[in-house]
Amino acid sequence: MSPKVAWRRIGGCAGLVAGALLVMVAVAPPEGLSQRRFDLRDFARPLTVPFPPDNPATAAQIALGAALFTDPRLSRDGTTACATCHDPALGFTDGASRGKGLAGVTLKRNTPTLWNLAWGDSFFWDGRASSLEEQARGPIEHPLEMSMKLADAVSALRADPMIQEAFRGAFGAEGITEGNILNALAAFERTLVSPKTRFDRWVEGDEQALTPAEIKGFELFRGRAGCSTCHGTWRFTDEAFHDIGLPEGADRGRGETVGQPRMNNAFKTPTLRELVWTAPYMHDGSMATLDAVNDHYFGGIENRTTISKDLPIFTPVFTSERLQLTAFLKTLSSDTPPQPMPIAPAVQEREAAAFVEVSHVSERNRRFLPAAVRIRKGRPLTIRNDDERIHSLSVDDPRLTFSTDAQEPGTSVVLTFPETGTYTVASSIHPRMRLSVEVFE
């Protein structure tokens, strides 16, 4: 049966909504702005949660992960669980500027929220984990956080007949292993989907869900203020790493992780979902309020060579514009302490790439064009940066290890692949940029 189609009108512009799934909404710009149409399809929430093929998860595995999330036996002193720092009542943060480890040791970074990580490309402020399973290992084994070797956690859990039974129910005869601890935690974390807010109801067609001031704030966010350059999609993050001009400190962020000085001071773009409940803000928790964040972006940015080219310099014309932006941002948060939203899981299979036999690839708009190429072994592959922003390429493969610190706009990188097979060229700045290379004789 075809979905019902209805027309809605916002500020004199019509948009098409098909059933509950948004197709497009065009919003009339506030007075004084350009007559630009904003396509809201990117802000429509997905209907399912993606699970990887190697950890598709069952209800039993998710329930086990929820139990492990609150289990202090995963820490060396038996006092700290994942939920100690990622408190559901605080938006899965701890409400502190910087996290606390064992014995109250202050950590160097703010505790990030866990909302909507099922759609993530990398994890931690510096992106050092490429999967939620890998991320789960990090704090458990970190000497300043939970300081527990997973092998020791396995031994501790195997002493409990009830948890043994839970593992057998979730993973069969294999039972308690290091991998299954991580798989269960990751399965649970993928279910932490932030609930719908007034903004979502507005996107879906409720014309009264936002006030005129909030809509104008959204127009500024998408338009002249340029916020959505980095805070895009329904999760309000580009999953990339940016130096946003905070005071420079000893923490080098992504640059230290990937060994590229050009990426010093760059940290992952955080989601803006439920931000009312996840203060304080920034990787170091240095800003306690949204007003402080506004002060930074509207005049507090420190300029330096590593500053992100995606960072717009925007000065509000009127005080009302700051108020409108803040009003809009608050529509991304629940009015009461948020609870995870139930949503159906779906195993996400990677689409088979259509390989094109070429010797030149373009980087444009944070994409490789084409995204999958075939080339003969020993022939050079030229990758040109046709973007307005700096890129950074890497190949991490036993057959070829390669990285660039900074590929400036207009420059090219030439790669030669020594053996046949499939390789992946990645971007250290924009993890969603992936180039598949099939090398043949």
C-alpha positions in Angstrom: 0.0 0.0 0.0 1.3 3.4 -0.9 2.0 5.7 2.1 -0.4 8.6 2.7 0.9 11.9 1.4 0.0 15.1 3.1 1.1 18.7 2.5 2.1 20.9 5.4 2.7 24.6 5.3 5.3 26.4 7.5 5.6 30.2 7.1 4.1 30.1 3.7 6.3 27.3 2.3 5.0 23.8 1.6 6.7 20.6 2.4 5.8 17.0 1.6 5.5 14.4 4.4 4.9 10.8 3.5 3.3 8.9 6.4 5.5 9.3 9.5 8.7 9.5 7.4 9.8 13.0 6.5 10.6 13.5 2.8 11.2 17.3 2.8 10.2 20.4 4.6 11.0 23.9 3.4 11.1 26.6 6.0 10.5 30.3 5.2 13.7 32.2 6.2 13.3 34.9 8.8 13.0 38.4 7.6 16.4 39.8 6.5 17.9 36.4 5.6 18.3 35.1 2.0 15.4 33.2 0.5 17.1 29.9 0.9 15.2 26.6 1.2 16.3 24.2 3.8 16.0 20.5 3.1 15.3 18.7 6.4 15.7 15.1 5.2 19.1 14.9 7.0 17.3 15.7 10.3 14.7 12.9 10.0 15.3 10.3 12.6 16.1 6.7 11.4 13.6 3.9 11.9 16.1 1.3 13.0 19.3 1.0 15.0 22.3 -0.3 13.1 24.1 -3.3 14.5 27.3 -4.7 12.9 27.2 -8.2 11.3 29.8 -9.5 13.7 27.8 -8.5 16.7 24.1 -8.5 15.7 22.9 -8.8 19.3 19.9 -10.5 20.8 17.6 -9.3 23.6 19.5 -11.6 26.0 22.8 -10.0 25.0 21.4 -6.5 25.4 20.0 -7.3 28.8 23.4 -8.8 29.8 25.1 -5.7 28.6 22.8 -3.5 30.7 23.7 -5.6 33.8 27.4 -5.3 33.1 27.1 -1.6 32.6 26.2 -1.2 36.3 28.6 -4.0 37.6 31.5 -2.7 39.7 33.3 -6.0 39.3 34.7 -4.6 36.1 36.9 -2.3 38.1 40.0 -3.3 40.0 38.8 -2.1 43.4 35.2 -3.2 42.9 33.7 0.3 43.4 33.4 1.7 39.8 31.1 0.7 37.0 30.5 2.1 33.6 27.4 3.8 35.0 29.5 5.6 37.7 30.8 8.0 35.1 28.0 7.6 32.5 25.0 8.2 34.8 21.6 7.8 33.0 20.2 10.6 35.2 22.9 13.0 33.8 22.5 12.1 30.1 25.0 9.3 30.5 27.7 11.8 31.7 28.9 12.6 35.2 28.1 16.3 35.4 31.7 17.2 36.1 34.2 19.3 34.1 36.5 16.3 33.9 36.0 12.7 34.7 37.0 11.0 37.9 39.0 7.7 38.0 39.8 5.3 40.7 40.4 6.9 44.1 39.0 10.2 42.8 41.8 10.8 40.4 40.9 13.7 38.0 41.1 12.6 34.4 42.2 15.0 31.6 38.9 15.1 29.6 35.2 15.6 30.1 33.1 12.5 30.2 31.2 12.3 26.8 27.6 11.3 26.5 26.7 7.9 25.2 23.6 9.0 23.2 23.2 7.6 19.7 26.7 5.9 19.4 25.3 3.1 17.3 25.7 5.5 14.3 29.3 6.5 15.3 32.4 6.1 13.1 35.0 6.5 15.9 34.9 6.9 19.6 36.5 8.9 22.4 37.3 12.6 22.1 40.3 11.7 20.0 38.7 8.9 18.0 41.2 6.3 19.1 38.6 3.5 19.0 37.0 2.4 15.7 34.1 0.4 17.2 32.0 0.3 20.3 33.5 -3.0 21.2 36.9 -1.5 21.1 35.7 1.5 23.0 34.3 -0.6 25.9 37.7 -2.1 26.5 39.3 1.4 26.9 38.0 2.6 30.3 37.9 -0.9 31.8 41.7 -1.4 31.3 42.8 2.2 31.5 45.1 2.4 34.7 43.5 5.7 35.8 39.9 4.7 35.1 38.7 1.2 36.1 42.2 -0.3 35.9 40.9 -3.9 35.4 42.5 -6.3 32.9 39.7 -8.0 31.0 41.3 -11.4 31.8 40.9 -10.6 35.5 37.3 -9.5 34.9 36.6 -12.8 33.3 37.9 -14.6 36.3 35.8 -12.5 38.7 32.6 -13.0 36.8 33.2 -16.8 36.4 33.0 -17.0 40.2 29.3 -16.0 40.0 26.9 -18.8 38.9 24.1 -16.4 38.1 26.2 -14.3 35.7 27.6 -17.4 34.2 24.1 -18.5 33.4 23.3 -15.1 31.9 26.3 -15.4 29.6 25.3 -18.9 28.5 21.8 -17.6 27.8 23.3 -14.8 25.7 26.3 -16.5 24.0 25.7 -20.2 24.3 28.4 -22.6 25.5 31.1 -20.1 24.9 30.0 -18.3 28.0 32.1 -15.7 29.7 35.0 -14.5 27.5 36.8 -11.1 27.1 35.1 -10.7 23.7 31.6 -11.5 25.0 32.0 -9.0 27.8 32.8 -6.3 25.2 30.1 -7.6 22.8 27.4 -7.4 25.5 28.4 -3.9 26.6 28.5 -2.6 23.0 25.1 -4.2 22.3 23.6 -2.4 25.2 25.2 0.9 24.3 23.8 0.7 20.8 20.3 0.8 22.3 20.9 4.2 24.0 18.9 6.2 21.4 18.0 9.7 22.6 14.2 10.3 22.7 12.2 12.5 20.4 12.1 16.2 21.3 10.0 19.1 20.2 12.4 19.6 17.3 11.7 16.1 16.0 8.0 16.7 16.3 8.4 19.8 14.2 10.4 18.0 11.6 7.7 15.4 11.4 5.0 18.0 10.7 3.8 19.5 14.0 3.7 23.2 13.1 3.2 24.2 16.7 6.1 22.3 18.2 8.5 25.2 17.8 8.1 28.9 18.5 8.9 31.5 15.8 12.1 32.4 17.8 13.2 28.8 17.8 12.6 28.4 14.1 14.6 31.6 13.4 17.4 30.1 15.6 17.3 27.0 13.4 17.6 29.1 10.3 20.7 30.8 11.8 22.1 27.4 12.8 21.7 26.1 9.2 22.5 29.4 7.5 24.5 32.4 8.4 26.0 31.1 11.7 27.2 28.0 9.9 26.8 25.7 12.9 25.5 22.8 10.8 28.8 22.6 8.9 30.0 20.4 11.7 26.8 19.8 13.7 24.9 18.2 10.9 22.5 15.2 10.5 19.8 14.2 13.0 22.6 13.5 15.5 24.1 17.0 15.1 27.6 15.8 14.6 29.8 15.2 11.5 31.9 12.6 13.4 35.0 14.6 12.4 37.8 16.3 14.3 38.3 20.0 14.5 40.4 22.6 16.3 37.8 25.2 17.4 40.2 27.7 18.9 40.0 26.9 22.6 42.9 28.0 24.7 45.8 25.8 23.8 46.8 23.2 26.5 49.0 20.1 26.9 46.2 17.8 25.5 46.9 17.6 21.7 43.8 15.5 20.9 43.6 13.9 17.6 47.1 15.0 16.6 48.7 13.0 19.3 46.5 9.9 18.5 47.4 9.8 14.8 50.9 11.3 15.1 50.1 14.3 12.9 51.0 17.8 14.3 48.6 19.5 11.8 45.8 17.9 13.8 46.9 19.1 17.2 44.1 20.6 19.3 41.5 18.8 17.2 38.7 16.9 19.0 35.7 15.1 17.9 32.5 17.1 17.2 30.1 16.2 20.0 26.4 15.6 19.5 24.0 18.4 20.5 21.3 15.9 21.4 20.2 16.3 25.0 22.8 19.0 25.6 20.8 20.6 28.3 21.4 17.5 30.4 25.1 17.0 29.6 26.8 20.2 30.8 29.6 21.2 31.2 30.8 21.4 27.6 33.9 21.0 25.5 36.5 18.2 25.7 37.9 19.7 28.8 34.6 20.7 30.4 35.8 24.3 30.5 32.4 25.8 29.7 29.6 25.4 32.2 26.7 27.0 30.2 25.5 27.5 26.7 26.0 31.2 27.1 29.7 30.5 27.7 29.8 28.4 24.5 28.2 31.2 22.6 30.8 33.6 24.0 33.5 31.4 22.6 32.1 31.1 19.1 31.0 34.7 18.9 34.4 36.3 19.7 36.5 34.0 21.8 38.2 31.8 19.1 42.0 31.8 19.3 43.3 31.8 15.7 46.3 29.5 14.9 47.6 27.4 12.1 45.7 24.3 13.2 42.3 26.0 13.3 39.6 24.1 11.4 38.8 25.4 8.0 35.2 24.4 8.7 34.9 26.8 11.6 32.8 29.8 10.6 33.5 33.2 12.0 30.0 34.5 12.9 29.1 37.7 14.9 25.5 38.0 15.7 24.0 41.3 14.5 21.6 41.5 17.3 21.4 40.2 20.9 18.1 38.6 19.8 20.1 36.3 17.4 22.1 34.8 20.2 18.8 34.2 22.1 17.3 32.6 19.1 20.2 30.2 18.6 20.1 29.2 22.2 16.4 28.8 22.1 16.7 26.4 19.1 19.5 24.4 20.7 17.3 23.7 23.7 14.7 22.2 21.5 17.1 19.3 20.9 16.8 18.3 24.6 13.9 16.7 26.5 11.9 18.7 28.9 12.4 16.1 31.6 15.4 13.7 32.3 15.6 11.7 29.0 15.1 8.0 28.8 16.4 5.8 25.9 13.9 5.5 23.1 13.0 1.9 22.1 13.7 1.4 18.4 14.0 -1.8 16.3 17.5 -3.2 15.6 18.7 -4.0 12.1 22.0 -5.6 11.0 23.7 -3.2 8.8 25.4 -4.9 5.9 27.9 -2.8 3.9 26.8 -2.2 0.4 29.0 -3.8 -2.3 31.1 -1.1 -3.8 31.1 -0.5 -7.6 34.7 -0.4 -8.5 35.8 1.9 -11.3 39.2 1.4 -13.1 40.8 4.9 -12.9 44.2 6.3 -11.9 42.9 9.6 -10.4 40.6 10.3 -7.5 39.2 13.6 -6.3 38.5 14.6 -2.7 35.5 16.9 -2.6 32.9 17.8 0.1 34.4 15.3 2.5 34.0 12.5 -0.1 36.3 10.5 -2.4 35.1 10.6 -6.0 34.8 7.8 -7.0 34.7 6.0 -3.7 35.9 2.6 -5.0 38.6 2.2 -7.7 40.5 -0.6 -9.5 44.2 -0.1 -10.4 46.9 -2.4 -11.7 49.7 -3.4 -9.2 52.6 -1.0 -9.4 50.7 1.8 -11.2 50.4 5.1 -9.3 47.1 6.3 -8.0 46.8 10.1 -7.7 44.5 11.5 -5.1 43.9 15.2 -5.4 42.4 17.5 -2.8 39.8 19.5 -4.7 38.1 20.6 -1.4 38.4 23.9 0.4 39.6 22.2 3.5 42.7 20.4 4.5 42.7 16.6 4.4 44.9 13.9 5.9 45.2 10.5 4.3 46.4 7.2 5.7 46.7 3.5 4.8 47.0 1.1 7.7 47.7 -2.3 6.2 50.4 -5.0 6.7 51.2 -4.6 3.0 51.4 -0.8 3.0 51.6 1.8 5.8 51.2 5.4 4.7 50.1 8.7 6.2 50.1 12.4 5.4 50.2 15.2 8.0 48.3 17.7 6.0 47.2 17.6 2.4 46.4 21.2 1.5 43.7 22.2 -1.0 44.9 21.8 -4.6 47.7 19.3 -3.8 47.9 15.7 -4.8 49.1 12.5 -3.1 50.5 9.6 -5.1 50.2 6.0 -3.9 51.6 2.8 -5.3 50.3 -0.5 -4.0 52.8 -3.3 -3.8 50.5 -6.3 -3.8 47.2 -7.4 -5.2 44.1 -7.3 -3.0 41.8 -4.7 -1.5 43.1 -1.7 0.5 41.4 1.1 2.3 42.5 4.8 2.2 41.1 6.7 5.2 40.9 10.3 6.4 42.2 11.0 9.8 40.2 14.2 10.0 36.9 12.9 8.5 36.5 9.2 9.4 33.5 8.9 7.1 35.8 9.4 4.1 36.8 5.9 2.9 38.3 5.0 -0.4 38.3 1.3 -1.4 41.2 0.3 -3.7 41.2 -3.0 -5.6 44.6 -3.8 -6.9 45.0 -6.4 -9.7 47.8 -8.0 -11.7 
